[in-house]
Amino acid sequence: MINTYVKGGRVRLIAKKELESDDWLVNITERTGKFIKEKDLFGVADLCAIKKNQIKLVQVTCNRPHTHWKMARFSEQYCGNNVQLEQWVWINRQGWVKYAYQEGDYGKIQ
């Protein structure tokens, strides 16, 4: 049986390295602990990446996406031309399925 915390940490590092290879400055924002209620940045992002005049918030998950409505609502209120919200889903033995959220809507990234 796989320890899900270890797997999650490994997948976050894979995502971080992919963003860094595309010249993003990346920080893992997820906090862990027994008594921490909200672990993600703003409740929607594990990674915060910055590039000149751009901010990308990325939620990383394994094998199935989180519900889209929460992220779509967040993007409708706070995202725009310079702030992007994405969800990256790591599918075992297949790789990434990526979703981008803009103006309360979402779609897969090709």
Secondary structure as UniProt FT lines:
FT   HELIX           4..21
FT   TURN            22..23
FT   STRAND          25..28
FT   TURN            34..35
FT   TURN            42..44
FT   STRAND          47..51
FT   TURN            52..53
FT   STRAND          54..62
FT   HELIX           68..78
FT   STRAND          83..91
FT   TURN            92..94
FT   STRAND          95..102
FT   TURN            103..104
FT   STRAND          105..108
//
